[in-house]
Each structure stands twice: as structure tokens, then as C-alpha cells.
């Protein structure tokens, strides 16, 4: 087994797989933090605050650099989190249907260089999605734990008409920017994972 070079403060299998894809073996330490937006907080400030809070929460439990990340789907200035039920999931996809929305993903890496962070914005345009498709998609189980109620890398890829920006950021971790932060913290990439 490869020795971890980074602590991932997330239980997300997608983030773990993205880090593995660039050769970064991780120790997973999920952090449970309050994810409620603050009154008047912008979507960008929200995801950046959560990413840093997650990274900071894992620091006492490891001597490795720690990475925290958070993703939010934003439409009409509204932050769409994970749907609590089928009704919320249908409402979210209904809002996204036939229009463009923004996906914000923030990454924070705590290590020898202190706390380094960035936020990446990606524009995603969805085609029109029928009520029957929304109901059938919910029944697959895929949207239940995804920001905005969809997974671009999964079954919902058929709804995506266009993307402007980072595909990996929409999945959960912008690899170009993340690699830059990891290198600044001395975290090696391209290890055998």
C-alpha cells in the first residue's frame, strides 16, 4: 500500500478518486462541520469558508498537509446544497432545467506554507429536463448526496449541454488549481496510488 502524502478532510469518493488520478495517495479524515450559510454570505465566501474550516478541522489529527474542499451550485444567487428528499431534488433540477448556472468549488490546503486556498467558478448549461426525467433520475439514487441534485460525471451527464471552465471542479476538485496548491505545500504528485 502506498504511503499517504496528504490528509483529505472529506468522505467524498469523487475527491479521493480525483486525487488518485493525479497520483496523490491520501489518508481520509472526514470532518463534520456546520455547513449552514451565514446571513448575507456570498456563495464564493461560503465555499471558501467551508473548505478552510474542513482543512483546519483535520490538522490536529495528522502531521500531513490537509486538504478541505466544498462545492456549491448557484442559480439566481441561490446556493443549492444537497437535496433532502425527492421534492427538493425535483425543485433543484427544475430550477436548472434549460438554463445556465454556476458551480463554485473552493480548495484549501494547510501545510508548511500556511493555509493556501482558491475558488474556481464553472458555468454549466443544462438542456430542458422533463418532469418524468427528473423523477426517473431521482429513482436512480445518484442525486441524493450531490450539490444541486446532480452528478455531472454520472447519469446526469446527458442533461449537460455545455460547460465553460473546469469539469473536475464540477465533479468536486479543480485539478489544475489543486495541483498548484499541493506543489506549493511540498506535496508530491504522480505517486503510485
Secondary structure as GFF3:
##gff-version 3
##sequence-region A 1 193
A	DSSP	beta_strand	6	8	.	.	.	ID=ss1
A	DSSP	alpha_helix	13	21	.	.	.	ID=ss2
A	DSSP	beta_strand	26	28	.	.	.	ID=ss3
A	DSSP	alpha_helix	43	59	.	.	.	ID=ss4
A	DSSP	beta_strand	66	75	.	.	.	ID=ss5
A	DSSP	beta_strand	78	80	.	.	.	ID=ss6
A	DSSP	alpha_helix	86	96	.	.	.	ID=ss7
A	DSSP	beta_strand	100	111	.	.	.	ID=ss8
A	DSSP	beta_strand	114	126	.	.	.	ID=ss9
A	DSSP	alpha_helix	131	139	.	.	.	ID=ss10
A	DSSP	three_ten_helix	142	145	.	.	.	ID=ss11
A	DSSP	three_ten_helix	155	159	.	.	.	ID=ss12
A	DSSP	beta_strand	160	164	.	.	.	ID=ss13
A	DSSP	alpha_helix	167	171	.	.	.	ID=ss14
A	DSSP	alpha_helix	175	184	.	.	.	ID=ss15
###
